[in-house]
């Protein structure tokens, strides 16, 4: 067991006397939010949205296109 991170989610622990505790806490909350609040926006959209909301999740289908989506998703059949 690590003294720095939780065993399952690897969330950072706050250390006694730690400077800028808010940075560590915010990192842990961001990780928790991503792991526990998963809701997929679309699994059929093939074109990357121009302005997705922060935290939007997409399951990329075959032929997904866009700058951030390039080379991601399932391999071509």
N, C-alpha and C positions, 0 to 999 in steps of 0.2 A: 504494500500500500504506500502510495506517495504522500508526502507531507505537503505537497504543493498543489495537487489536483485531486478531484473526486475520482473514485474508481471507475464508475460507469460512463459518465458523460464528460470526463476530463475538464470539469469546471474549475477555475482557479479559486483557491482558498485565499481569504484575506489574511495577511500576516500581521502579527502583533507589531505595532510601531511602523507599519508600512506607510510610505508616503503615497499620496494620490490614490487612496483606496477606491475612489469613484471610478478610476480607469479599469481596475480589476473587476469591480462589481458590474460595470457596464458591459464588459466583455463576456462575463458569465450570463448576464440577462439576454444579450444578443444571441448567444449560443442556445440558451433555453428556448427562446422565441422561435428560432429556426427549427429546432428539433421537435417541439411539442405542438406548434401551431401550423402543421403542414396542411395546406389546402391547395390543390392544383387548379389553376385558372383554366387551362385547356390541355388536351392531349391530341388535338387534331390540327391545331394552328401550325401552318408550315412556314409562315413568314414572321420573322422576329418583329415584335411590336416596336413602333418608333419611340414610345415613351412609357415603358412599363412602370407600374408602381413599385416602390421599394418593397421587397419581400415576395413579389409575385413568383409563383412556381409553375413551370411548364414541363410536361412530358413531351419530349421531342419525337415526332413521327419521322418516318423515312422521308427524305427530301427536304428537311428543315433548312431554311436559308436565312442568313443574316450575319452581320459582323461577329457578334458574340456567340452565335449558334454554329458557325462554321466548324466542321470537324467534330461536332458533338451529336449525340443521339445514336440510334441504333445503326449498325453497319448496313450498307446496301445489300439487298437480297441477292 
